[in-house]
Amino acid sequence: MEKYEFIEYTADAVVVGAGHAGCEAALALARTGLDTVMLTLNLDSIGFMPCNPSIGGTAKGHLVREIDALGGEMGLNADKTALQLRMLNVGKGAAVQSLRAQSDKNAYHREMKRTLEHTDRLRILQGEAAEILVEDGKCAGVKTAYGGIIRCRAVVLCTGVYLNSETITGSVVQKSGPNGFSAATALTDNLIKLGFHVRRFKTGTPARLDGRTIDYEKCERQDGDEDIYPFSFLSPAPPENKRPCYLTYTNAHTHEIILSHLDRSPLYNGTIQSTGPRYCPSIETKVVRFKDKERHQIFLEPEGEDTLEIYVQGMSTSMPHDVQRKMYASVAGLERADIVRYGYAIEYDCIDTLDVLPTLEFKKVRGIYTAGQINGTSGYEEAAAQGLMAGLNASLKLRGLPPFTLRRDEAYIGVLIDDLVTKGTDEPYRMMTSRAEHRIFLRQDNADFRLTEKGRACGLVTDERYAAYQMRRALYEKLTEALNTRVPPKEAAPFVAKYGYAPPQGSISYADMLKRNISLKELRAHFHAFGEYPRDILEAAEIGIKYEGYLKQGLEQIERAKKLENKLLPADLDYDEIKGLRLEAREKLNRVRPLNLGQAGRISGVNPADVSVLMVWLASRKKEK
C-alpha cells in the first residue's frame, strides 16, 4: 500500500484544545505575530463552560484581572456576556475581595469564537490531536487522528478534561467528554511515550433545571451589585444587571435521601477511584463529611438569556437518575422542578506538573507546553492564566526572546504556577487567597499597576490598552498627591471629632485621616472633594494609603526572599553528589530541578537545613571559581 503524508498546514505553533486555556494561548501566540493553528475536537466547544456559568470568585477574580492586565481576553469577554456582577468578601480586607460574574455561557462561547475567528494569523481547525511529532528532541508538529500533519515548532497542550474522559452517573460509565462532547482517546499513550507522568483526576457537575418549574418564592433573591467596576481595565463600564440568582438550602430530608443511597453512589461503591477536587466536593461528599451541618447552601444560577436552564450550584452529584430526582425535589423551591440535564462525574487523564518548567515547557522535549486541566488544576480562570503564560512563553522562545515568569510576590499567576511546578498537586488544584503569602500586594485593584508594563514588554499589550493603563496610573498618582494635601486644624477638628479623635495640633492631610480608620467615602462627603475621580481609582488610592505600613513590612520580607531567588542553581546539578543533603531532599531536588535556592526551599520534602547545605555548596563553588 502506498505511503503518503498529508501536510494540512505549516505554522509556527499549534494549540491543542479550545477551552479557556486554549483560547488565551492561541490569542497570545497570534497577537504576538506567530502563525498559529488551534486544533479542537468541536468548534462548538470553544470557550465553553461545561460546569458553572460564572467567571471569577474568591482569588479567581484576581486571576481574571491579572490576565486582563497582561493583555488577555477573559476579562473583556466576561464583561461583555455577564448577567450580573458582584463583589465577594466586601466585609473583609481589600486583599481578599474578589469580583464574580454570573455569565451567559452561550454568549460567552459565541463572543470568544468571534474574537478568535477575527484574529490575524490564527486558524481554527476541528480535529483530534493523536501524536506530537518530535525530531532531535524538539517539537516538529502535530498529527491528527485522521492522519493529517500540522508542522510547527511549538505546541501548547490545553486538553481540559477530555483526555480518555469518562462520564459516570450511578452504574452508567460512558466514554465521553463533558456535556456530551466526544472524548480525546488518542493522545495519552503518546504523552506517556514522550516521558510525561500521567495520572487520573475527577470532577463533577450538578443537574440543570427548567427555570419555569422552580418556585422562586421559597428562595432568597440575589441581585448583582450596582456600584461596582468591571473585570477588564478596557471595559468602559460594568455590565448591567440582567438576571437575578436565588439561594435555597438542603435539609434533613435531602441528607437522608443521600445517606440511604450511598451504596449506589459511584464515589462510595468503588466505581470512581480517581482523585476529586477538595474545595468543590459533591453533595454526597459534603453530607458524609459534614454530618453535623443541618443544611448546605444551594445557589440557583441562570445559564443565559436564551435558555431556561438553571445551574444548581452546590449540588454536584453522580448519583443515579432516580436518586437525583428525589434529592433535588427535597429542596425548598425545587419540589416540582424538572431536570433537563442530569448531574454526572467525569474522570480524565492529566500530567504531573513536576514534569514542566516554570515557563510551562516540558522538561524532556523542547517546544511542548501544557496549560489548564491537563496540569491538574480546576477552574476556568486557573486554566486561562496558564494558557496565557504558556502561549506567551512559546511565542517568546520562537521569537528568540527571554522567557517570562512571574514571582510569587508579583501575581497570583506566579503563585499558581510556582505551586504547580515546585510542589506539584495530588488533587485538582484551585487558587485561593490563602495560598498567596504576599496577597496584600496582589489585590485586584492594582493588577494593571503590577503587570501591564510586563505584558507590554512581551508584546501582548496593545497601544489602546497601554494608553488606558497610563491614564489610570496618572489619575491614581494625581489623587494620591491630592490626598496628601494638608487641611487646616479648624476644618479638620470637627470632622475627626465625629469619630472620637482629639483635635489635631496642626494641619493634617486627608491621607492621615484615612489612616485613622475613616473611609474615603465619608471624607469626600464632608469636604466635598475628589468627586471627579472614578470609583476604581478612589478605591485603589484609599487601599494604598491605609495599607502603607503593612506594605512596607511586606517589602522587607519580599527583599529577603529575592536574595534566595537570585542564587541560581546549575541546571545539570547532580544533587546526589552534594554531601549533607538528606535522601528525601536529594530525590525531590533531582525530580523538580529547581532554578534557584528560593524555589528549592519551597519543594515539599526540602527543609531549611537542606537549603543551608545548598547555600554552603554554592559559596564553596564560587570560591573555587
N, C-alpha and C positions, 0 to 999 in steps of 0.2 A: 504494500500500500504506500502511495506517495506521501512523504512527509512534507508538511508545509508550515509556514509561520505567518500568522496574521497579525501584523502590527496595526492596532487600532489607532493609536496616537503616539506621538512623541512629545513629552512635556518636561518641564523642569522638576515638577513634583506631582505626586498623586496623594489625595486624601481619601482614605477608605472609611466610608460612613458619613452620613449627613445629619446626625443628631446635633446637639448643642456644641459638642467638642469639634465635630467635623466642620460645622458652619464657620466657627471662629478660625479654625486652622486654615481652611480654604481661602477665606477672605484675607487673612493676614499674609498668606503667600501671594495671592493675586494682586493685592493692593500695594505690595512692595515690589511689583514688577516681574513676577515669575509666572511663566505659563503653567497653569495648574489644571489638573483633572480631578473632579470629585466623583468618586465611584460609590453608588448607593444601591442597596437592594431594591428600593422602591422610591420613585420620585415623590410619592405621596407621603413619605415619612420624613421629609426634610423639616428640620426644626420642630419635630413632633413632640407633644407632651403625652407620653404613654401613661403617666401616673397623675400627680396632682396638677391642676390647671393654674399654676401660680409661678411667679418669679420673685426671688428674694426671700426675706425672712431673716431670722437671727443669724448673724455672721454671713449669710448668703447674700444679703443686701449689700454688705461691704464688698464682696467679690464682684457683684454686678457693677458697682460704681468704679471699682478698680479696672475692670475690663473696659469700661467706657473711657476712663481717663487715659488708657493706653491706646485707644483707637479702635476698640472692638465694637461689636454690633448689638449685643444682647440688651443693653440698657435702652437704646433707641427703639428697638423692636418691642420691648416690654412696655414702653411709654405709649407707643402707637396703638397697642392692642389691649390695653388694660381695661378691665371692667370697673375696678376701683383700686385705690392705693391707700395703704395705711402705714403708720409708723409704729413699730413694735417697741416695747420696753420704754415707753415715754416716762414712766415713773422711776426709771433707773438712770444711771450716769450716761453721759453722751457717748462714751466709748462703746456701749453695748446696744444703743438704739439702732434699729435696722428698718429699712424700707421693705415693704412686701406688696406686690401687685397681684390682684386676682386677675388672671389672664383669660382672654378669649382664645382658646387653644387653636381653633381652626383659623382664626385671623392671624395668630402668631405664625403658624405654618405658612400661610399664603404670603404674608409680608416678607418673611425670611426667604422664601423661594423666589419671590420677585427681586429681592436685593441680590441674591446670588446670580440670577439669570441676567441681570443688567450690570454685572461686574466685569470689567475688561480683563482679559487674559484667563478667565475662569470658564471651563467647560464642564457641564454636568452630564454624567452617563449612568444609566440604570444597568446594574450588573452586579455579580458577586465576585469578590476577590478570592482566588483559590490558592495563590502562591506568590510570595515575594521573591523575585529573582535577584540573585546575588552573584557578583563577579569580583574577584580579587578582594573579598572582604567588604565590599561596598554594595549598596542598593543599586540595582540596574533596571528594575522595572517591576510591574505587577502583571500576573497572568490571571485572567478571569476564568470562571467556571465554564465558559463557552469556548475557551481556547485562545481568545484574543490577548494580545500583549500590549501594554502601555509602557513604553520605555520612559524611564525617569531616573533622576539622580537622588531623589529623596522620596520617602513615603511616610505619611502620618497615619497611624492606625487609630481610628476612632470608632471602634466596632460596637460600642454600647453594650447592651445585654443580649446581643444577637448570636454570639459565638456558641454553637452547639446548644442553643437555648431550648428549654422545655418548659411548657406551662403546666401547672399542676392544680387541679381542683378536685378535692376528695380523692377518689381512687383513679381518676382520669388523668393520664400523663400524655401530653402531645408534643411532638417536635414542632415548635412554633416560636416565633418572636412575640413581642408584646402586641396586644390589640389585633391579633390575627395575622400580623405580618409574617413573612417567611423567616425561618432561622438561617443563619450562615453556617453551613456544615463543613465547608472545605478547608478553612484556613488554620484551625487549631493544630492539626498534625504538622503543617508546615512551620508554624511558630515553634513547636517543640523541637523539630529538626534543626532550626536555626539557633537553638540554645536557650530559648525562654523557659522559665519555670512556670508552668500553668497550673492553676487551681480552680476551684468552683465556688462561686458565691450565689446568693439567693436574695431576691427582693419580692415584693408583692404589691397588690393594688386592691382597693375596695370595689364594691359594686357601684354602678351608675343607676340612678333612679329617674323615673319620669317626673319632672318637676310639677306637673299638673296634679299628681296624685299625692302630694305632700300637704299635710295640714300645718301651714306655717304659723297659725295662731297659737300652736302649742310650743313654738320655738322662740328664741330671742333674736331679734333682728340686729344685724351688724352692718352699718354703712361704712363707706370709706371716709377718710379724713378730708376736710376741706382745705385747711391751712397747712399745706404740705408742698414739698418740692419734688420734681420727677427724678427718675434714675439717672437719665443722661444729662450731662452738662450742656448738650446741644439742644435739648428739648426746650422750646420757648415757654412752656407752662405745663403744670401737672395735668394728667388726663382727668376728664370729668367722671364723676361717679355715675355709672350706668346701671349697675345691678347690686343689690344687697346680698350678703351671705346670712346664714342663720346658724344659731347654736342650739344644740339639744344634748341629751345625755343618755348613756346606757343606764341600766337599772339592775336590781337584783334578779329580775326575771331573765333579762338578757344574759347575765352571767351564769345563771342556772342552765340555760339552753346550751351555752358553750361548754361548760364543765361536764354536762351529761353526754356530750357527743365528742369528747376528746379522742376516743378510740377511732373516730372517723376523720380526725384531723391529720393531714399529711405531715404536719410539724411534730406530732406526738406519737404517730404509729410507725415511724421509721421510713416512710416514703421519701421524705426530704432529709438528706444527710448533709447538705451544704450549709455554709455559714450565712446567716442573715444579718440585717442591719440592727445594731444595738439601739440606736436612737430613733428608729422608726419601726417599732415592733408591730406585729399583727395584733388584732383584738384578742385572739386566743392567748397569745403570749402575755398581753397586759393583764388579762383576767387571772391567768395562772400565777404570774409573777407578783402581782399586787393584789393579793386576796383581801387585804384589809380595806381597799378602796371600794366605797359603795357605788361609785359611778365614774364614768370616763367621759370626757368632752367629745362631742361629735359635731363637726362643722359641715354644714350643707352648702356646697360651693357651686355656682353656675359654671358650666363648661364653655359657654359662649352665648352670643346674641342670636345666633342662627340655629340653636339647638335647645331642646327641652331637658337635656341630660344634666343631672346634678351629681356631683362628685361627693362621696361620703367620707370626708377627711377624718381620720382617726379610727376607721373601722376596716382596715385592710384585712383580708381573710383568704384562706384557701380551703375553707370548709366545703363539703358537698352542697349542691344547689338547694336541696330541700332544707338543709340546716341553715343556709344563708337566708332563705325566705323567712324562717322562724325568727332568726336573730334580728334582722332588720325590722320586721313587723313588731318586735317587742319594744322598740324605741319610740318615745313620745314624738308624735307628728308623722311617724312613718308607718302607722298601723295599717294603712291601706295603700302604701306606696308600691308602685310597680317597678320591678327590677328590669332594666333594659339591657344591661351587661353585668354579668356576674363577676365577683372578685376572683382572683387567682394568684398563685405564687409563680415565680419564674426563676429557674436556675440557669446559670450561664458560665462560660469559661472566662477567666481573666488571668493576668500575669502577676508575678511577684515584682513589685516596683524596685526591689533591690537590684534588679537587672538593668535599671536605666540610670543615666547620669542626671545631674540637676537641670540639664537642658532638655530632659525627657528623651534623649537619644539612647538607643540600645547600646550597651557596652561592647557587645561582641560583633556587631555589624554596623559599619558607619552608614549613616543616611536613613536608618529606620527609627522613627519616633512613635511614641504611644501617648494617648491622651484620653481622659474620660473614664468610663466604667471598665474599660479593659485594664486600667491601672488600679482597680479595686475601690474606686470611690463611688459614692452615691450622690445624686443630685444634679440637676441641670446646670447650676451655677458653678459647681466644682468642675464639671466637665468642660464648660465653656472657657473657664480660666486656663485649664490645662491645654485646651485646643489652641487658644491664642498663643500661649507660650511655646508650645511645640511647633506650631506653624511659623511663628516668628523666628525661632532658633533654626529651623530648617532653612528659612529664607536667608538669614544672616550667614549661615555656613555656605550656602550655594553662591552667595554674593562675595564670599571671601572676607567676611567681617567677623569681629569677635563675637562670642556668644553673649546672650542676655539672660542673666539670672537676677532674682530679687532676694535680698536678705530677709530674715525674719522680722527685723525692725523696720523694713520698708513697705511691706504689704502683706495682707492675708494670703495673697497668692504665693508669696515667699514662704509663709508658714506651711501652707498646704503642700507645696512641692518638696520642701525640706523634710517634712514629716514622712512623706511617701518614700523618698529616695534614701533617707538616713535610717528611719525606724522600720519602714515597711508597714503593712497592715494585715492583720489576720481576719478582718471583718470589713464589710463595706464602710469606707471612711466618710465621715460627714464633718464639714467645717463647723466649728463652734467658737465663740469669742473666747472661751476659757483656754483654747489651745494657743492663743497668741499672748505671749508674756509681755509684749510691748503694745498691747491693744490701745493704751491711752494715746499713742501716736497714730494708730491705724484706724482713725474714725472715718465714717462716710463723708463727713463734711469737707475733709481735706484730701480726698483721693486724687483730685487733679493736681493739687499743690505737690503731692508726693511723687506722682507718676507721669504726668503729661510731658514733661521735659524728656524723660527717659524714652517714652513712646515716640517722641519727635526725633530723637537721635537714632532710633532704629528704622525710621522711615515710614511708620504706620500712622502717625498723627497728621491729619490733613491741615492745610492752611486755615480752613474755616474753623476747625476745632482749636488750633493753636491760637488763633485770634480771640476766640471766645475765652480761652484759658487766660490769656494775657489781660483781657478786660476784667475778668473776675478777680485775678490777683491784684490788679491795680485798685479795684474797688475795695478789696479786703485791706490792702495796705493803707489806703486813704482813710477808711473807717477806723482802723487800729490807731492811726495817728490822731484822728479826731477824738477818740475815746481817752486819749492821754491829755486832752485839753483840761486845764485846771479851772475849777469852779470856785468863786469867792465863798468864804465861810458863811456869810449871811444868807446866801442862796442854798448852800448845801445843808446847813444845820437843820432846818425844819424837815427836809426830806429824809435824812438819815435818822432823825429822831423818831420818825414813824416806825422804824424797825428796831428801836431800842438802843441805838448807838449815841454816844455822847457827841456834842457839837465838836467839829474839828477845830484845832487851834489855828490852823492857817488854811490856805486854799487846798482843795482836794480834787483829784482828777476823777472823771467818770469811771476810769478803769479801777481806781481804788475803791469806789463804791461797789462796783461789780464783785470785787474780791471779798466784800463783806456779806456775800450771800444775798445780794439784791439783784433781781433779774433785770436784763436789759429792757424788757417789755415795760416794766414799772418805771424804769429810769427814763425811757423815751416818752412815756405818757406824762410824767411830771414836768420834764424840762422842754417838752415839745421839740425834741431833737432827733436827728438821724432818720427821719421819715422817708428820705429819698433812696434808702438802701433796700434791696430785695431781701426776702426772708433768709435765704441760704447764706448770704454774706453776713447778715446780722448774727445768725447762729454761729457761724464759723469764728467770727471775731470774739463773741462772748465766751465761747468754749476756750479759745486760745488764751484769753486773759484769765479766766477762772482757774484753768489748769496749769498756769505758768509755773508754779512751784513744783508740781508733780512732774512736769515735763523736764525741768532742769535736772531733777533727781534721776529721771529715766535716761537722760542723755549720758550721764556718767556711767550708768550700767551698760548702755549700748557701746560706749567707747571702750570699756573693758572687754566686752565680747568681741569687738572688732579686732583687738590685738591678737586674739586667738584665730580669728578668721584670716588674718594676714599671714599667719605662719603656715605656709603651704607644705603639703606632704607630696613626695615624689609619686607619680602615677604608677611606677613599676616597683614600688617598695614591697619587699617580702617581709611581712610582719613576723613570720616565724624566726627570722634572723635577729630580732631585737630582744635582747636579754631583759628580763624583768617584767615582761608583759604576761598576764595570766593567759591560760589556754583559751578560755572563752573569748577574751578580748582579741587574741590573735585570730581566732576563727571569724569573729564578726568583722574585724578590720579588713581581713583578706576578702571577705564576701562583699562588703559595701565599698571598699576602696575610697575612703573619704578624701576630699580635695584639700582639707586644711584641718588644723587642730580643733577649731570650733565645731566643725561637723563631726569629727571623731568623738568629741565629748558628748554628743547627742545620740550616739548609737546605743541602742539597748544592749546591755552587757559590757559596756566600756565604762569604767568608773573613774573618778578623779585621779586615783593613783596611777592608772594606765595612761592618762593624759600627761601626768608628770613625767612618766618614763619616756613618752614620745618627745616631750619638751627637752629633756636631757639629751636624747639621741640627736635631735635637730641641732642643739647647741654644740655638741661634740663634732657633728658633721661640718658645721660652719667653721669651727676651729681648724679642722683638717684641711679645709679649702684655703 
